Amino acid sequence: MKRVLLSLAALAVSAFGFNYSGTWVNKSEYRYNDPIRLKISGTTVTPYLYRNDTLVKLRAKNATKTGTGLYEAWGFGMKNLVLYIKPINSSKIKVYEKKIDTDRKIVITRSFIFNKKGAVTASIKNRYVGNWRSTGAFSAISKLTIRNADGQLYVRAWKNTANGQKPLGLARAKYYSNALHITWYKGNLVVNAVIKGLNYNSSNNKYRTLKLDLKAKNINTGIENRQTIYFKKKPVIVQERRFKKRIKIGPVDIDLLINSY
């Protein structure tokens, strides 16, 4: 009995510690009067339905925390809608719906999977992260480094010049319209780029190829240059590191150079 109580307590802690706050979107098949979106702030839950192709906001209610999720009921029309919300992971919840008539008889019981809005975008952003090298020898931009810092993508670029590769600079990327949008300012040069991911690899949630559409303008002369550049993941090169190890064999010291990989 004591072990059962401890298990229930652990389950309660895991549910209570779950961050429900945010906007959740129904990814399951739904019907008329089913919730298609939930906005949760703390323990306040606001459901949204589609009625006549219009998004309708219902009354917000304070939810009651239970050991395994949130449980709440509110009414619209002549029926009550009861929702039981259970966490799956940090970006997904399961919502059990019960519609109850005035005689307190359950008429519909269904369940849905909701994804946290923004979680999908974060996953897509991570597909761009890495070190990238241009596939063309004469491209305006030779390489890219893309990093994710607190949900923001930062792109560092190098340009090809007559004197070799020169840093173009670091800029924050904006993600919209299924692409990254970046602007660099370098002296009298303004460089705008749109980066799209190609050849998605589902096994590691990464793109194999990036397509960069470039527009560079010299603000002094007004001359513009446009170019499309393709990038591949820069291979990770494990450089050989040599170190000296001293081994003593009997009275003789022998120096050995050992390759470490």
C-alpha positions in Angstrom: 0.0 0.0 0.0 2.8 2.3 0.9 4.5 1.7 -2.5 1.2 2.5 -4.3 0.9 5.8 -2.4 4.5 6.7 -3.3 3.8 5.9 -7.0 0.7 8.1 -7.0 2.7 10.9 -5.3 5.4 10.7 -7.9 2.8 10.8 -10.7 1.2 13.8 -9.1 4.5 15.6 -8.9 5.2 14.9 -12.6 1.8 16.2 -13.6 2.0 19.2 -11.4 5.4 20.1 -12.7 4.3 20.0 -16.3 4.1 23.4 -18.1 0.6 23.5 -19.6 0.8 27.3 -20.4 0.7 28.1 -24.1 -1.4 27.6 -27.1 -2.2 24.0 -28.1 -3.5 22.9 -31.5 -5.6 19.8 -32.2 -3.7 17.5 -34.5 -6.4 14.7 -34.4 -9.5 14.4 -36.6 -12.2 16.5 -35.1 -15.9 17.3 -35.7 -18.3 20.1 -35.3 -18.2 21.5 -31.7 -14.9 19.6 -30.9 -12.1 21.8 -29.4 -9.6 22.6 -32.1 -7.4 24.9 -30.0 -6.7 25.4 -26.3 -5.1 28.4 -24.7 -3.8 27.7 -21.2 -2.3 30.2 -18.8 -1.5 28.7 -15.5 -4.7 26.8 -14.6 -6.9 29.0 -16.8 -8.2 27.1 -19.9 -9.8 28.7 -22.9 -11.1 26.4 -25.7 -11.8 27.4 -29.3 -14.2 25.6 -31.7 -14.9 25.9 -35.4 -18.5 26.9 -36.1 -19.5 27.7 -39.7 -15.9 27.9 -40.6 -15.3 30.5 -37.9 -13.1 30.2 -34.9 -15.3 30.7 -31.8 -13.8 31.4 -28.4 -15.6 29.8 -25.4 -15.6 31.0 -21.8 -12.3 30.7 -19.9 -12.4 28.6 -16.8 -10.1 27.8 -14.0 -9.0 24.1 -14.2 -8.6 21.9 -11.2 -5.2 20.1 -10.9 -5.4 16.4 -10.3 -2.7 13.8 -9.9 -2.5 13.0 -13.6 -3.6 16.2 -15.3 -6.1 19.0 -15.5 -9.9 18.4 -15.3 -12.4 21.1 -16.0 -16.0 21.6 -17.1 -17.9 24.5 -18.6 -21.1 24.9 -20.5 -22.2 26.2 -23.9 -25.8 25.9 -25.2 -27.7 23.2 -23.4 -24.6 21.0 -22.9 -21.5 20.9 -20.7 -18.1 20.2 -22.1 -15.8 18.3 -19.8 -12.1 18.2 -20.7 -9.5 16.0 -19.0 -5.9 17.0 -20.1 -3.0 14.7 -19.7 0.7 15.5 -20.5 2.5 13.3 -23.0 5.8 15.2 -23.4 6.9 18.8 -23.3 5.2 19.6 -26.6 2.3 17.2 -26.7 -0.9 16.6 -24.6 -3.8 14.3 -24.8 -7.2 15.7 -24.3 -10.2 13.6 -23.3 -13.5 15.2 -24.2 -16.9 14.4 -22.6 -20.1 16.1 -23.6 -22.7 15.7 -21.0 -26.4 16.5 -21.3 -28.6 18.2 -18.6 -29.5 14.8 -17.2 -25.8 14.2 -16.5 -25.7 11.4 -19.0 -22.5 11.2 -21.1 -23.4 11.5 -24.8 -19.9 11.7 -26.4 -16.5 10.6 -25.2 -13.5 11.2 -27.5 -9.8 11.9 -27.2 -7.4 14.1 -29.2 -3.7 14.8 -29.5 -2.7 18.5 -29.2 0.7 19.9 -30.1 2.1 23.0 -28.5 2.1 25.8 -30.9 5.7 26.8 -31.7 7.1 23.4 -30.9 6.9 22.3 -34.5 8.6 25.5 -35.6 11.4 24.9 -33.1 12.0 21.4 -34.6 12.1 22.8 -38.1 14.6 25.5 -37.1 17.0 22.8 -35.8 17.2 21.3 -39.3 19.3 24.2 -40.4 21.8 24.1 -37.5 25.4 23.1 -38.5 28.4 24.0 -40.5 27.8 24.4 -44.3 30.1 24.7 -47.3 29.2 26.0 -50.7 29.1 23.5 -53.5 30.4 26.0 -56.0 34.0 27.2 -56.3 33.0 30.8 -57.4 30.0 31.4 -55.2 29.7 34.8 -53.5 29.4 33.1 -50.1 31.7 30.3 -49.3 30.5 28.9 -46.0 27.9 29.3 -43.3 27.7 28.5 -39.6 24.1 28.3 -38.2 23.5 28.1 -34.5 20.4 27.9 -32.3 20.6 30.1 -29.1 17.4 30.1 -26.9 15.2 29.5 -29.9 16.8 32.1 -32.1 18.9 31.2 -35.1 22.1 33.0 -35.8 24.0 32.8 -39.1 27.6 33.5 -39.6 28.8 33.8 -43.2 32.1 34.1 -45.1 32.4 35.7 -48.6 34.7 34.8 -51.4 37.1 37.6 -52.3 40.2 38.0 -54.5 42.2 37.8 -51.3 40.5 34.7 -50.0 37.6 34.1 -47.6 36.6 37.1 -45.5 34.0 37.2 -42.7 30.7 38.7 -43.8 29.5 38.8 -40.2 26.9 37.4 -37.8 23.2 38.1 -38.2 20.0 36.8 -36.6 17.7 34.9 -38.9 13.9 35.2 -39.0 12.0 32.1 -39.9 8.8 32.6 -41.9 7.3 31.3 -45.2 9.2 28.0 -44.6 12.6 29.7 -45.0 15.3 31.7 -43.1 15.5 35.4 -43.9 18.8 37.1 -43.1 20.3 40.6 -43.7 24.0 41.4 -43.3 25.5 44.9 -43.3 29.2 45.1 -44.2 30.6 48.5 -44.9 28.7 49.9 -48.0 27.3 46.4 -48.8 23.8 45.2 -47.8 23.3 41.5 -48.3 19.9 39.9 -48.1 19.5 36.1 -48.2 16.7 33.6 -48.1 17.7 30.1 -47.1 15.5 27.1 -47.8 16.2 23.5 -46.6 16.3 20.7 -49.1 16.6 16.9 -48.9 15.2 16.4 -45.4 16.7 13.6 -43.4 14.1 12.3 -40.9 16.5 10.1 -39.0 18.3 13.1 -37.5 15.9 15.9 -38.2 18.4 17.7 -40.5 18.5 19.0 -44.0 21.2 17.6 -46.3 21.2 20.7 -48.6 20.6 24.4 -48.2 19.5 26.7 -51.1 20.5 30.3 -50.6 19.0 33.0 -52.8 21.3 36.0 -52.5 20.7 39.7 -53.2 23.7 42.0 -52.5 23.6 45.8 -53.1 26.3 48.4 -53.0 24.6 51.4 -51.4 27.2 53.8 -52.8 27.0 52.7 -56.5 23.6 51.1 -56.5 25.0 48.0 -58.2 23.1 44.8 -57.3 24.2 41.2 -57.6 21.9 38.2 -57.4 23.0 34.6 -57.0 21.6 31.2 -56.0 24.0 29.1 -53.9 23.7 25.5 -52.7 25.4 24.3 -49.5 26.2 20.9 -48.2 27.0 19.9 -44.6 30.7 20.5 -43.9 32.2 17.2 -43.0 33.6 16.9 -39.6 37.4 16.3 -39.9 39.0 14.7 -36.9 42.5 16.1 -37.0 45.4 13.9 -36.1 46.9 15.0 -32.8 50.5 13.8 -32.2 51.9 13.5 -28.7 55.1 12.1 -27.3 54.9 9.2 -25.0 58.0 8.1 -23.0 58.2 4.4 -22.3 61.0 2.9 -20.3 62.2 -0.6 -21.2 64.8 -1.9 -18.7 67.7 0.5 -18.6 66.8 2.1 -22.0 64.4 5.0 -22.6 62.6 4.9 -25.9 60.7 7.8 -27.3 57.7 6.8 -29.3 55.5 9.1 -31.5 51.9 7.8 -31.3 49.1 8.9 -33.4 45.9 9.6 -31.4 42.6 9.6 -33.1 
